[in-house]
């Protein structure tokens, strides 16, 4: 059996609230995700008070395991 694939993404602090469903960024690996969070946090800190990034901080990393497909045993 193959190891499940791990998906990694960065999301804004408001992810899950109305209007923030598209505030996700898939990343290739954990290092890329970490750098993305560092960059976004920096933009939030140095941007003007009304800047987009400031209202979305703090950013966070999310991971999930994606497993293999299996046959469904129910009726079609």
C-alpha positions as CSV (number, residue, x, y, z in Angstrom):
1,X,0.0,0.0,0.0
2,X,1.3,3.5,-0.9
3,X,1.7,6.2,1.7
4,X,-1.1,8.8,1.5
5,X,-0.2,12.1,-0.1
6,X,0.0,15.1,2.3
7,X,-1.5,18.3,1.0
8,X,-0.3,21.6,2.5
9,X,-1.8,25.0,2.3
10,X,-1.7,28.4,3.9
11,X,-4.9,30.1,5.0
12,X,-5.8,33.5,6.4
13,X,-6.9,34.1,10.0
14,X,-10.5,34.6,8.8
15,X,-10.7,31.4,6.7
16,X,-14.0,29.7,7.3
17,X,-15.9,33.0,7.7
18,X,-18.1,34.4,4.9
19,X,-16.1,35.9,2.1
20,X,-12.8,34.1,2.9
21,X,-13.3,30.7,1.3
22,X,-10.8,31.6,-1.5
23,X,-8.1,32.7,0.9
24,X,-6.1,29.5,0.6
25,X,-2.8,28.9,-1.1
26,X,-1.7,25.3,-1.9
27,X,2.0,24.8,-1.3
28,X,4.4,22.1,-2.6
29,X,6.0,21.4,0.7
30,X,6.3,22.6,4.3
31,X,9.3,24.8,3.6
32,X,7.4,26.7,0.9
33,X,4.4,27.0,3.3
34,X,6.6,28.4,6.1
35,X,8.1,30.9,3.8
36,X,4.7,32.0,2.5
37,X,3.5,32.6,6.1
38,X,6.6,34.6,7.0
39,X,6.2,36.7,3.8
40,X,2.5,37.3,4.4
41,X,3.0,38.2,8.1
42,X,5.8,40.6,7.1
43,X,3.5,42.3,4.6
44,X,0.8,42.6,7.3
45,X,3.3,44.2,9.7
46,X,4.8,46.8,7.4
47,X,1.7,47.6,5.2
48,X,-0.5,50.6,5.7
49,X,-3.3,50.1,8.3
50,X,-5.9,49.5,5.6
51,X,-3.7,47.0,3.6
52,X,-5.3,43.7,2.6
53,X,-2.7,41.6,4.4
54,X,-3.1,43.3,7.7
55,X,-6.8,42.4,8.0
56,X,-6.1,38.8,7.1
57,X,-3.3,38.1,9.6
58,X,-2.2,35.9,11.3
59,X,-1.8,33.3,8.5
60,X,-1.5,29.6,9.3
61,X,-0.5,26.4,7.8
62,X,-2.9,23.5,7.4
63,X,-2.1,19.9,6.3
64,X,-4.2,16.8,5.4
65,X,-3.6,13.3,4.3
66,X,-5.2,12.3,1.0
67,X,-5.6,8.5,0.8
68,X,-6.1,6.1,-2.1
69,X,-9.5,5.6,-3.7
70,X,-11.4,2.5,-2.6
71,X,-14.4,0.8,-4.2
72,X,-17.8,1.6,-2.7
73,X,-19.7,-1.5,-1.6
74,X,-23.2,0.0,-1.8
75,X,-25.8,0.0,-4.5
76,X,-25.3,2.2,-7.5
